[in-house]
Every structure is written in C-alpha cells, then in structure tokens.
Amino acid sequence: MTSEHENLNPVTKYRTEGFPEQQQEQPGLTSLTEPRPDHGEDTYVGSGRLKDRIALITGGDSGIGRAVAIAYAREGADVAITYLPEEQDDAEDTASLVRAANRRAFLLPGDLRHEAFSSSLPTVVVEELGGLDILILNAAYQKNRDGLESLTTDEFSRVFETNLYSTLWITAAALPHLKAGASIITTSSIQAFNPSPNLIDYAMTKAALVAFTKALAMQVGRRGIRVNAVAPGPIWTPLIPATSWPSHLPSFGQDTPLGRAGQPAELAPAYVFLASPEASYVSGAVLPVTGGKPL
C-alpha cells in the first residue's frame, strides 16, 4: 500500500535528482542516454480510446514520440513514424512495441528538412495503412547556443527547417486526406513562453508553433478537424544530452515546482486526450505538461 501511494506522489514518482554529465552527437539515441527514459513501456494501459485510428508521428523513434506511439497503439491505433536514418535502431524498437500491442507499425526514415520527403509522407501513409486520422508534429532539433553572434546560418536553418518548415509541408499535404473527426497535434514547448537564452532559435520555432496551432485551428475548425498543441517542460529524452550542455544535466528539471524533470511517459496521456473523442470541443488549445512551470 505504501509503495502504491508513493507512486501517486508526482514529486517522487520518478527520479528526483538531476542527471549525470554526458554528451551525444545529434540525433540523440536512447541506447546512449543514461539513465534510460521511461516511455511507458511497462506502465501504459490502453482502453480503446483510439480504436482503428491511423496516426502519423514525426520523430516517433524515441523520447516523446516513442511514448505517444506506445500509448496510441495500446489505445487501438495503427502508427507510422518518421525518423532520421541514424535512428534506425530506436525506430525498430518503437515499431516492436507497437506491434506487440497487435497494431500495425510503418517506418518512414528520412530527413524532414527535405520538402519532397516531408510532403510525401501523408500520401504514403494513406497508401500503406489505408487512411490518416491523427497527425502528430513532434520532430525537433535544438542545440545550446553560446550567444547569438555564434549562431551560424546553417545551424539556424537546420532548426527552422526541422521544427517549422516540415510542419508546414506535412500539414499542407495531410489536409486533403483528413476527414471530420481528425486531429492535428503539435509539440510546442515551455520555451515558447519562457525562453532560455541559450536556446534562442529553438524557442523562436516553438513560439511560432503556438501561432500555427491557433491559426490552423480557426482555419479548419468548420471541417471538423481539431488542432491543438502540447507544451512540454523539461523532459528527459535523448535530445537533452545531444543538446551540447553536459554541465546543465545535473540540475535539469530541478527548477520546476515538482522539483524534477519529467519522463516521456508523462506526456503520452496528453496526446491521447487531445486525439480522443473526449476532446471533441477542444481546439486551438495549448496543453502544458511542465511540472508546474507556468506558461
């Protein structure tokens, strides 16, 4: 009984201390992330809330994307995920978890910065899986910046092309396939509202995603398509040690009211809710999952 009640305490539910110093090259990989993030592999229990829906999740190989893929599959959805070719092992692991839930998994390796690839994704998913009901625009790139004067055009372009351009390309290509009842969910960030100076370009893109979400929700609402955003706070994913700030990791997430970083598994229910029939009157919203940090 004691351990059950301890698990209900959001302060102590997961690791309360920071993380060991470590660094990865982009993109980050789950196998090199210490400690390993919790994506809900052993804990998420579905109840058929997304039965027979078809979802496309960008950046679905690891981190938040993997947690959403697991949850969606266990809620009854088939899942297609995009990822960089270097992340093939992570993608295969995610696909195995989807298939273990007796749902179809479709892998789409490629670089979202290429317009032809991004624009092709919705049609490919429709052809392979038979439709498209849920679009999760989750893939992102961030890197620690010493100062604006050191931010090169190539790096600036990489952030904007990954986080924003691909969002526009994929969504434009998806809209002709989406029917009433479809759901589009973007992954914004607390950085959109409370930006860190060393993530200036990343924060700019996340703020732009809020405007995109609200504007698109107004544009397609009468078609019965809902558009919402999730704004994560500090979440422990492979992206964090690949951000080039090893000395920041021991204090990562410690400044939240709950006193710790979040885990990808704690994000998945937000994406399930926003895609589910229970959220039928929710559109243009930004749902914070921030450990208590205000937007």
ZADO-1210 file (C-alpha; in nm, 4 decimals, padded with zeros to 6 digits):
<atoms>
<atom x="00.0000" y="00.0000" z="00.0000" code="MET" pos="1"/>
<atom x="00.2820" y="00.2378" z="00.0860" code="THR" pos="2"/>
<atom x="00.4585" y="00.1924" z="-00.2465" code="SER" pos="3"/>
<atom x="00.1285" y="00.2413" z="-00.4322" code="GLU" pos="4"/>
<atom x="00.0696" y="00.5716" z="-00.2571" code="HIS" pos="5"/>
<atom x="00.4290" y="00.6766" z="-00.3155" code="GLU" pos="6"/>
<atom x="00.3743" y="00.6187" z="-00.6870" code="ASN" pos="7"/>
<atom x="00.0824" y="00.8653" z="-00.6766" code="LEU" pos="8"/>
<atom x="00.3060" y="01.1409" z="-00.5430" code="ASN" pos="9"/>
<atom x="00.4136" y="01.3425" z="-00.8500" code="PRO" pos="10"/>
<atom x="00.7251" y="01.4644" z="-00.6700" code="VAL" pos="11"/>
<atom x="00.8672" y="01.1176" z="-00.6099" code="THR" pos="12"/>
<atom x="00.7084" y="00.9223" z="-00.8954" code="LYS" pos="13"/>
<atom x="01.0302" y="00.9463" z="-01.0987" code="TYR" pos="14"/>
<atom x="01.3945" y="01.0336" z="-01.0467" code="ARG" pos="15"/>
<atom x="01.4193" y="01.3376" z="-00.8193" code="THR" pos="16"/>
<atom x="01.7868" y="01.4185" z="-00.8679" code="GLU" pos="17"/>
<atom x="01.9499" y="01.5573" z="-01.1805" code="GLY" pos="18"/>
<atom x="02.1288" y="01.3541" z="-01.4455" code="PHE" pos="19"/>
<atom x="02.4937" y="01.2569" z="-01.4940" code="PRO" pos="20"/>
<atom x="02.7018" y="01.4683" z="-01.7282" code="GLU" pos="21"/>
<atom x="02.7021" y="01.3152" z="-02.0760" code="GLN" pos="22"/>
<atom x="02.7011" y="01.4252" z="-02.4347" code="GLN" pos="23"/>
<atom x="02.5843" y="01.2773" z="-02.7626" code="GLN" pos="24"/>
<atom x="02.6031" y="01.3846" z="-03.1211" code="GLU" pos="25"/>
<atom x="02.2771" y="01.4803" z="-03.2905" code="GLN" pos="26"/>
<atom x="02.0491" y="01.2982" z="-03.3175" code="PRO" pos="27"/>
<atom x="02.0417" y="01.1566" z="-02.9662" code="GLY" pos="28"/>
<atom x="01.9934" y="00.7828" z="-02.9229" code="LEU" pos="29"/>
<atom x="01.8051" y="00.6005" z="-02.6495" code="THR" pos="30"/>
<atom x="02.0761" y="00.3383" z="-02.6022" code="SER" pos="31"/>
<atom x="02.3303" y="00.6081" z="-02.5133" code="LEU" pos="32"/>
<atom x="02.1036" y="00.8019" z="-02.2770" code="THR" pos="33"/>
<atom x="02.1771" y="00.7418" z="-01.9093" code="GLU" pos="34"/>
<atom x="01.9507" y="00.6718" z="-01.7303" code="PRO" pos="35"/>
<atom x="01.7166" y="00.5343" z="-01.9924" code="ARG" pos="36"/>
<atom x="01.3965" y="00.7384" z="-02.0311" code="PRO" pos="37"/>
<atom x="01.0625" y="00.5831" z="-01.9392" code="ASP" pos="38"/>
<atom x="00.8312" y="00.5787" z="-02.2409" code="HIS" pos="39"/>
<atom x="00.5560" y="00.3857" z="-02.0655" code="GLY" pos="40"/>
<atom x="00.6762" y="00.0500" z="-02.1946" code="GLU" pos="41"/>
<atom x="00.5791" y="-00.1256" z="-01.8705" code="ASP" pos="42"/>
<atom x="00.3069" y="00.1042" z="-01.7429" code="THR" pos="43"/>
<atom x="00.0779" y="00.2450" z="-02.0111" code="TYR" pos="44"/>
<atom x="-00.2546" y="00.0602" z="-02.0235" code="VAL" pos="45"/>
<atom x="-00.4943" y="00.1427" z="-02.3062" code="GLY" pos="46"/>
<atom x="-00.8724" y="00.1341" z="-02.3130" code="SER" pos="47"/>
<atom x="-00.9602" y="00.1519" z="-02.6830" code="GLY" pos="48"/>
<atom x="-00.9930" y="00.5309" z="-02.6972" code="ARG" pos="49"/>
<atom x="-00.8309" y="00.5448" z="-03.0435" code="LEU" pos="50"/>
<atom x="-00.9593" y="00.2176" z="-03.1831" code="LYS" pos="51"/>
<atom x="-00.8748" y="00.1665" z="-03.5512" code="ASP" pos="52"/>
<atom x="-00.7432" y="00.5207" z="-03.5952" code="ARG" pos="53"/>
<atom x="-00.4310" y="00.5797" z="-03.8044" code="ILE" pos="54"/>
<atom x="-00.1619" y="00.8139" z="-03.6744" code="ALA" pos="55"/>
<atom x="00.1500" y="00.9680" z="-03.8246" code="LEU" pos="56"/>
<atom x="00.4080" y="01.0750" z="-03.5649" code="ILE" pos="57"/>
<atom x="00.7150" y="01.2699" z="-03.6703" code="THR" pos="58"/>
<atom x="01.0180" y="01.1975" z="-03.4552" code="GLY" pos="59"/>
<atom x="00.8434" y="00.8848" z="-03.3330" code="GLY" pos="60"/>
<atom x="01.1533" y="00.6746" z="-03.2777" code="ASP" pos="61"/>
<atom x="01.2410" y="00.7919" z="-02.9254" code="SER" pos="62"/>
<atom x="01.1541" y="01.0318" z="-02.6460" code="GLY" pos="63"/>
<atom x="00.8091" y="01.1878" z="-02.6514" code="ILE" pos="64"/>
<atom x="00.7365" y="01.0446" z="-02.9962" code="GLY" pos="65"/>
<atom x="00.8012" y="00.6883" z="-02.8792" code="ARG" pos="66"/>
<atom x="00.5839" y="00.7361" z="-02.5709" code="ALA" pos="67"/>
<atom x="00.2999" y="00.8623" z="-02.7908" code="VAL" pos="68"/>
<atom x="00.3431" y="00.5715" z="-03.0345" code="ALA" pos="69"/>
<atom x="00.3227" y="00.3189" z="-02.7495" code="ILE" pos="70"/>
<atom x="00.0161" y="00.4843" z="-02.5997" code="ALA" pos="71"/>
<atom x="-00.1614" y="00.5181" z="-02.9333" code="TYR" pos="72"/>
<atom x="-00.1002" y="00.1541" z="-03.0218" code="ALA" pos="73"/>
<atom x="-00.2316" y="00.0399" z="-02.6844" code="ARG" pos="74"/>
<atom x="-00.5350" y="00.2629" z="-02.7380" code="GLU" pos="75"/>
<atom x="-00.6030" y="00.0766" z="-03.0644" code="GLY" pos="76"/>
<atom x="-00.4358" y="00.2902" z="-03.3322" code="ALA" pos="77"/>
<atom x="-00.2021" y="00.1942" z="-03.6133" code="ASP" pos="78"/>
<atom x="00.1111" y="00.4076" z="-03.6142" code="VAL" pos="79"/>
<atom x="00.3519" y="00.5422" z="-03.8757" code="ALA" pos="80"/>
<atom x="00.6670" y="00.7139" z="-03.7502" code="ILE" pos="81"/>
<atom x="00.9327" y="00.9290" z="-03.9142" code="THR" pos="82"/>
<atom x="01.2948" y="00.9408" z="-03.8020" code="TYR" pos="83"/>
<atom x="01.6439" y="01.0054" z="-03.9300" code="LEU" pos="84"/>
<atom x="01.8234" y="00.7038" z="-04.0814" code="PRO" pos="85"/>
<atom x="02.0804" y="00.7202" z="-03.7986" code="GLU" pos="86"/>
<atom x="01.7957" y="00.6425" z="-03.5577" code="GLU" pos="87"/>
<atom x="01.7012" y="00.3123" z="-03.7210" code="GLN" pos="88"/>
<atom x="01.7620" y="00.1016" z="-03.4085" code="ASP" pos="89"/>
<atom x="01.5410" y="00.3271" z="-03.1977" code="ASP" pos="90"/>
<atom x="01.2733" y="00.3196" z="-03.4666" code="ALA" pos="91"/>
<atom x="01.2797" y="-00.0599" z="-03.4834" code="GLU" pos="92"/>
<atom x="01.2395" y="-00.0774" z="-03.1049" code="ASP" pos="93"/>
<atom x="00.9389" y="00.1537" z="-03.1210" code="THR" pos="94"/>
<atom x="00.7857" y="-00.0497" z="-03.4041" code="ALA" pos="95"/>
<atom x="00.8274" y="-00.3677" z="-03.1987" code="SER" pos="96"/>
<atom x="00.6377" y="-00.2105" z="-02.9108" code="LEU" pos="97"/>
<atom x="00.3573" y="-00.1013" z="-03.1454" code="VAL" pos="98"/>
<atom x="00.3329" y="-00.4489" z="-03.2965" code="ARG" pos="99"/>
<atom x="00.3340" y="-00.6070" z="-02.9510" code="ALA" pos="100"/>
<atom x="00.0048" y="-00.4231" z="-02.8990" code="ALA" pos="101"/>
<atom x="-00.1290" y="-00.6008" z="-03.2105" code="ASN" pos="102"/>
<atom x="-00.1266" y="-00.2840" z="-03.4184" code="ARG" pos="103"/>
<atom x="00.0476" y="-00.2020" z="-03.7444" code="ARG" pos="104"/>
<atom x="00.3715" y="-00.0051" z="-03.7440" code="ALA" pos="105"/>
<atom x="00.5052" y="00.1688" z="-04.0544" code="PHE" pos="106"/>
<atom x="00.8583" y="00.3100" z="-04.0576" code="LEU" pos="107"/>
<atom x="00.9483" y="00.6187" z="-04.2619" code="LEU" pos="108"/>
<atom x="01.3206" y="00.7023" z="-04.2474" code="PRO" pos="109"/>
<atom x="01.4283" y="01.0329" z="-04.3949" code="GLY" pos="110"/>
<atom x="01.5181" y="01.3946" z="-04.3277" code="ASP" pos="111"/>
<atom x="01.2207" y="01.6251" z="-04.2721" code="LEU" pos="112"/>
<atom x="01.4286" y="01.9203" z="-04.3924" code="ARG" pos="113"/>
<atom x="01.3770" y="01.7931" z="-04.7462" code="HIS" pos="114"/>
<atom x="01.0481" y="01.9255" z="-04.8797" code="GLU" pos="115"/>
<atom x="00.9886" y="01.6343" z="-05.1155" code="ALA" pos="116"/>
<atom x="01.0210" y="01.3820" z="-04.8323" code="PHE" pos="117"/>
<atom x="00.8036" y="01.5760" z="-04.5877" code="SER" pos="118"/>
<atom x="00.5340" y="01.6468" z="-04.8441" code="SER" pos="119"/>
<atom x="00.5175" y="01.2809" z="-04.9484" code="SER" pos="120"/>
<atom x="00.4533" y="01.1438" z="-04.6002" code="LEU" pos="121"/>
<atom x="00.0729" y="01.1763" z="-04.5681" code="PRO" pos="122"/>
<atom x="00.0066" y="01.0176" z="-04.9064" code="THR" pos="123"/>
<atom x="00.2481" y="00.7329" z="-04.8352" code="VAL" pos="124"/>
<atom x="00.0773" y="00.6650" z="-04.5014" code="VAL" pos="125"/>
<atom x="-00.2674" y="00.6663" z="-04.6629" code="VAL" pos="126"/>
<atom x="-00.1485" y="00.4258" z="-04.9313" code="GLU" pos="127"/>
<atom x="00.0214" y="00.1921" z="-04.6823" code="GLU" pos="128"/>
<atom x="-00.2213" y="00.1980" z="-04.3888" code="LEU" pos="129"/>
<atom x="-00.5465" y="00.2992" z="-04.5572" code="GLY" pos="130"/>
<atom x="-00.6048" y="00.6455" z="-04.4156" code="GLY" pos="131"/>
<atom x="-00.4846" y="00.9197" z="-04.1840" code="LEU" pos="132"/>
<atom x="-00.6754" y="01.0372" z="-03.8760" code="ASP" pos="133"/>
<atom x="-00.4151" y="01.1812" z="-03.6385" code="ILE" pos="134"/>
<atom x="-00.1115" y="01.3912" z="-03.7265" code="LEU" pos="135"/>
<atom x="00.1491" y="01.4447" z="-03.4537" code="ILE" pos="136"/>
<atom x="00.4049" y="01.7103" z="-03.5498" code="LEU" pos="137"/>
<atom x="00.6684" y="01.6292" z="-03.2915" code="ASN" pos="138"/>
<atom x="01.0140" y="01.6135" z="-03.4532" code="ALA" pos="139"/>
<atom x="01.2513" y="01.8863" z="-03.3369" code="ALA" pos="140"/>
<atom x="01.6149" y="01.9907" z="-03.3257" code="TYR" pos="141"/>
<atom x="01.7789" y="02.2064" z="-03.0607" code="GLN" pos="142"/>
<atom x="02.1331" y="02.2962" z="-02.9645" code="LYS" pos="143"/>
<atom x="02.2970" y="02.5010" z="-02.6941" code="ASN" pos="144"/>
<atom x="02.3996" y="02.8458" z="-02.8217" code="ARG" pos="145"/>
<atom x="02.6815" y="03.0409" z="-02.6569" code="ASP" pos="146"/>
<atom x="02.5410" y="03.3647" z="-02.7980" code="GLY" pos="147"/>
<atom x="02.3531" y="03.4993" z="-03.0960" code="LEU" pos="148"/>
<atom x="02.6760" y="03.6082" z="-03.2616" code="GLU" pos="149"/>
<atom x="02.7925" y="03.2449" z="-03.2730" code="SER" pos="150"/>
<atom x="02.4715" y="03.1152" z="-03.4356" code="LEU" pos="151"/>
<atom x="02.5544" y="03.0305" z="-03.7958" code="THR" pos="152"/>
<atom x="02.3039" y="03.0493" z="-04.0788" code="THR" pos="153"/>
<atom x="02.3426" y="02.6761" z="-04.1406" code="ASP" pos="154"/>
<atom x="02.2513" y="02.5948" z="-03.7803" code="GLU" pos="155"/>
<atom x="01.9666" y="02.8471" z="-03.7749" code="PHE" pos="156"/>
<atom x="01.8317" y="02.6943" z="-04.0959" code="SER" pos="157"/>
<atom x="01.8572" y="02.3422" z="-03.9552" code="ARG" pos="158"/>
<atom x="01.6419" y="02.4373" z="-03.6556" code="VAL" pos="159"/>
<atom x="01.3802" y="02.6203" z="-03.8605" code="PHE" pos="160"/>
<atom x="01.3631" y="02.3622" z="-04.1378" code="GLU" pos="161"/>
<atom x="01.3248" y="02.0749" z="-03.8918" code="THR" pos="162"/>
<atom x="01.0853" y="02.2420" z="-03.6498" code="ASN" pos="163"/>
<atom x="00.8814" y="02.4712" z="-03.8756" code="LEU" pos="164"/>
<atom x="00.9236" y="02.4138" z="-04.2471" code="TYR" pos="165"/>
<atom x="00.8477" y="02.0440" z="-04.2153" code="SER" pos="166"/>
<atom x="00.5399" y="02.1260" z="-04.0092" code="THR" pos="167"/>
<atom x="00.4011" y="02.3403" z="-04.2903" code="LEU" pos="168"/>
<atom x="00.4935" y="02.0945" z="-04.5645" code="TRP" pos="169"/>
<atom x="00.3494" y="01.7878" z="-04.3896" code="ILE" pos="170"/>
<atom x="00.0312" y="01.9583" z="-04.2761" code="THR" pos="171"/>
<atom x="-00.0415" y="02.1073" z="-04.6187" code="ALA" pos="172"/>
<atom x="-00.0030" y="01.7631" z="-04.7731" code="ALA" pos="173"/>
<atom x="-00.2114" y="01.5980" z="-04.4999" code="ALA" pos="174"/>
<atom x="-00.5156" y="01.8262" z="-04.5080" code="LEU" pos="175"/>
<atom x="-00.6683" y="01.6793" z="-04.8265" code="PRO" pos="176"/>
<atom x="-00.6643" y="01.3374" z="-04.6573" code="HIS" pos="177"/>
<atom x="-00.8124" y="01.4435" z="-04.3229" code="LEU" pos="178"/>
<atom x="-01.1841" y="01.3981" z="-04.2601" code="LYS" pos="179"/>
<atom x="-01.4141" y="01.5337" z="-03.9921" code="ALA" pos="180"/>
<atom x="-01.3011" y="01.3935" z="-03.6582" code="GLY" pos="181"/>
<atom x="-00.9324" y="01.4148" z="-03.7459" code="ALA" pos="182"/>
<atom x="-00.6849" y="01.5654" z="-03.5045" code="SER" pos="183"/>
<atom x="-00.3588" y="01.7566" z="-03.5548" code="ILE" pos="184"/>
<atom x="-00.1305" y="01.7976" z="-03.2536" code="ILE" pos="185"/>
<atom x="00.1920" y="01.9969" z="-03.2488" code="THR" pos="186"/>
<atom x="00.4668" y="01.9700" z="-02.9899" code="THR" pos="187"/>
<atom x="00.5400" y="02.3220" z="-02.8741" code="SER" pos="188"/>
<atom x="00.7354" y="02.3850" z="-02.5519" code="SER" pos="189"/>
<atom x="00.7534" y="02.5920" z="-02.2387" code="ILE" pos="190"/>
<atom x="01.0368" y="02.7573" z="-02.4331" code="GLN" pos="191"/>
<atom x="00.7699" y="02.9308" z="-02.6420" code="ALA" pos="192"/>
<atom x="00.6576" y="03.1225" z="-02.3325" code="PHE" pos="193"/>
<atom x="00.9643" y="03.1251" z="-02.1073" code="ASN" pos="194"/>
<atom x="01.2622" y="03.1020" z="-02.3433" code="PRO" pos="195"/>
<atom x="01.6133" y="03.0111" z="-02.2337" code="SER" pos="196"/>
<atom x="01.8702" y="03.2478" z="-02.3854" code="PRO" pos="197"/>
<atom x="02.0909" y="02.9590" z="-02.4946" code="ASN" pos="198"/>
<atom x="01.8018" y="02.8053" z="-02.6916" code="LEU" pos="199"/>
<atom x="01.7011" y="03.1268" z="-02.8671" code="ILE" pos="200"/>
<atom x="01.6425" y="02.9814" z="-03.2145" code="ASP" pos="201"/>
<atom x="01.4664" y="02.6712" z="-03.0809" code="TYR" pos="202"/>
<atom x="01.2422" y="02.8888" z="-02.8623" code="ALA" pos="203"/>
<atom x="01.1536" y="03.1029" z="-03.1642" code="MET" pos="204"/>
<atom x="01.0284" y="02.7974" z="-03.3520" code="THR" pos="205"/>
<atom x="00.8262" y="02.6735" z="-03.0572" code="LYS" pos="206"/>
<atom x="00.6587" y="03.0140" z="-03.0230" code="ALA" pos="207"/>
<atom x="00.5793" y="03.0040" z="-03.3931" code="ALA" pos="208"/>
<atom x="00.4156" y="02.6625" z="-03.3471" code="LEU" pos="209"/>
<atom x="00.1733" y="02.8154" z="-03.0979" code="VAL" pos="210"/>
<atom x="00.0668" y="03.0725" z="-03.3581" code="ALA" pos="211"/>
<atom x="00.0468" y="02.7975" z="-03.6212" code="PHE" pos="212"/>
<atom x="-00.1718" y="02.5845" z="-03.3951" code="THR" pos="213"/>
<atom x="-00.4159" y="02.8637" z="-03.3140" code="LYS" pos="214"/>
<atom x="-00.4390" y="02.9937" z="-03.6714" code="ALA" pos="215"/>
<atom x="-00.4859" y="02.6488" z="-03.8247" code="LEU" pos="216"/>
<atom x="-00.7490" y="02.5588" z="-03.5643" code="ALA" pos="217"/>
<atom x="-00.9540" y="02.8564" z="-03.6837" code="MET" pos="218"/>
<atom x="-00.8905" y="02.7707" z="-04.0474" code="GLN" pos="219"/>
<atom x="-01.0064" y="02.4081" z="-04.0396" code="VAL" pos="220"/>
<atom x="-01.2481" y="02.4003" z="-03.7475" code="GLY" pos="221"/>
<atom x="-01.5613" y="02.4075" z="-03.9651" code="ARG" pos="222"/>
<atom x="-01.4302" y="02.0989" z="-04.1422" code="ARG" pos="223"/>
<atom x="-01.4426" y="01.9088" z="-03.8120" code="GLY" pos="224"/>
<atom x="-01.0641" y="01.8975" z="-03.7777" code="ILE" pos="225"/>
<atom x="-00.9242" y="01.9910" z="-03.4378" code="ARG" pos="226"/>
<atom x="-00.5746" y="02.1409" z="-03.3938" code="VAL" pos="227"/>
<atom x="-00.4017" y="02.1605" z="-03.0570" code="ASN" pos="228"/>
<atom x="-00.0548" y="02.1770" z="-02.9044" code="ALA" pos="229"/>
<atom x="00.1221" y="02.0150" z="-02.6128" code="VAL" pos="230"/>
<atom x="00.3826" y="02.2291" z="-02.4390" code="ALA" pos="231"/>
<atom x="00.6315" y="02.0084" z="-02.2537" code="PRO" pos="232"/>
<atom x="00.8576" y="02.1381" z="-01.9818" code="GLY" pos="233"/>
<atom x="01.1952" y="01.9746" z="-01.9080" code="PRO" pos="234"/>
<atom x="01.1508" y="01.6154" z="-02.0253" code="ILE" pos="235"/>
<atom x="01.4297" y="01.3567" z="-02.0123" code="TRP" pos="236"/>
<atom x="01.4799" y="01.2364" z="-02.3710" code="THR" pos="237"/>
<atom x="01.7857" y="01.1665" z="-02.5911" code="PRO" pos="238"/>
<atom x="01.7503" y="01.5208" z="-02.7258" code="LEU" pos="239"/>
<atom x="01.8727" y="01.6589" z="-02.3927" code="ILE" pos="240"/>
<atom x="02.2230" y="01.5020" z="-02.3802" code="PRO" pos="241"/>
<atom x="02.2508" y="01.5768" z="-02.7540" code="ALA" pos="242"/>
<atom x="02.1962" y="01.9488" z="-02.6930" code="THR" pos="243"/>
<atom x="02.5669" y="02.0100" z="-02.6047" code="SER" pos="244"/>
<atom x="02.5194" y="02.1252" z="-02.2460" code="TRP" pos="245"/>
<atom x="02.6625" y="01.8414" z="-02.0293" code="PRO" pos="246"/>
<atom x="02.7190" y="02.0662" z="-01.7276" code="SER" pos="247"/>
<atom x="02.3476" y="02.1573" z="-01.7297" code="HIS" pos="248"/>
<atom x="02.2305" y="01.7984" z="-01.6813" code="LEU" pos="249"/>
<atom x="02.2871" y="01.7646" z="-01.3023" code="PRO" pos="250"/>
<atom x="02.0315" y="02.0421" z="-01.2482" code="SER" pos="251"/>
<atom x="01.7994" y="01.9571" z="-01.5371" code="PHE" pos="252"/>
<atom x="01.4365" y="01.9892" z="-01.4264" code="GLY" pos="253"/>
<atom x="01.5254" y="02.0840" z="-01.0714" code="GLN" pos="254"/>
<atom x="01.3735" y="02.4323" z="-01.1072" code="ASP" pos="255"/>
<atom x="01.0162" y="02.3084" z="-01.1575" code="THR" pos="256"/>
<atom x="00.7594" y="02.3274" z="-00.8765" code="PRO" pos="257"/>
<atom x="00.7627" y="01.9461" z="-00.8686" code="LEU" pos="258"/>
<atom x="01.1413" y="01.9588" z="-00.8336" code="GLY" pos="259"/>
<atom x="01.2330" y="01.7123" z="-01.1071" code="ARG" pos="260"/>
<atom x="01.2414" y="01.6506" z="-01.4803" code="ALA" pos="261"/>
<atom x="00.9511" y="01.4754" z="-01.6458" code="GLY" pos="262"/>
<atom x="00.9580" y="01.1474" z="-01.8362" code="GLN" pos="263"/>
<atom x="00.8173" y="01.0859" z="-02.1856" code="PRO" pos="264"/>
<atom x="00.5578" y="00.8526" z="-02.0331" code="ALA" pos="265"/>
<atom x="00.4091" y="01.1529" z="-01.8544" code="GLU" pos="266"/>
<atom x="00.3444" y="01.3290" z="-02.1875" code="LEU" pos="267"/>
<atom x="00.1615" y="01.0474" z="-02.3661" code="ALA" pos="268"/>
<atom x="-00.1775" y="01.0873" z="-02.1895" code="PRO" pos="269"/>
<atom x="-00.1956" y="01.4496" z="-02.3061" code="ALA" pos="270"/>
<atom x="-00.1603" y="01.3414" z="-02.6691" code="TYR" pos="271"/>
<atom x="-00.4132" y="01.0628" z="-02.6186" code="VAL" pos="272"/>
<atom x="-00.6679" y="01.3021" z="-02.4696" code="PHE" pos="273"/>
<atom x="-00.6292" y="01.5623" z="-02.7449" code="LEU" pos="274"/>
<atom x="-00.6716" y="01.2980" z="-03.0171" code="ALA" pos="275"/>
<atom x="-00.9629" y="01.1227" z="-02.8483" code="SER" pos="276"/>
<atom x="-01.3401" y="01.1812" z="-02.8760" code="PRO" pos="277"/>
<atom x="-01.3332" y="01.3125" z="-02.5173" code="GLU" pos="278"/>
<atom x="-01.1603" y="01.6244" z="-02.6524" code="ALA" pos="279"/>
<atom x="-01.4255" y="01.6906" z="-02.9181" code="SER" pos="280"/>
<atom x="-01.4709" y="02.0528" z="-02.8051" code="TYR" pos="281"/>
<atom x="-01.1013" y="02.1265" z="-02.7567" code="VAL" pos="282"/>
<atom x="-00.9286" y="02.3064" z="-03.0427" code="SER" pos="283"/>
<atom x="-00.6719" y="02.5836" z="-03.0588" code="GLY" pos="284"/>
<atom x="-00.5521" y="02.4907" z="-02.7102" code="ALA" pos="285"/>
<atom x="-00.2001" y="02.4636" z="-02.5692" code="VAL" pos="286"/>
<atom x="-00.1850" y="02.1951" z="-02.3019" code="LEU" pos="287"/>
<atom x="00.1089" y="02.2432" z="-02.0620" code="PRO" pos="288"/>
<atom x="00.2902" y="01.9401" z="-01.9198" code="VAL" pos="289"/>
<atom x="00.5585" y="02.1307" z="-01.7371" code="THR" pos="290"/>
<atom x="00.5932" y="02.0018" z="-01.3831" code="GLY" pos="291"/>
<atom x="00.4052" y="02.3093" z="-01.2626" code="GLY" pos="292"/>
<atom x="00.6017" y="02.5747" z="-01.4508" code="LYS" pos="293"/>
<atom x="00.3538" y="02.8361" z="-01.5769" code="PRO" pos="294"/>
<atom x="00.3306" y="02.9187" z="-01.9439" code="LEU" pos="295"/>
</atoms>
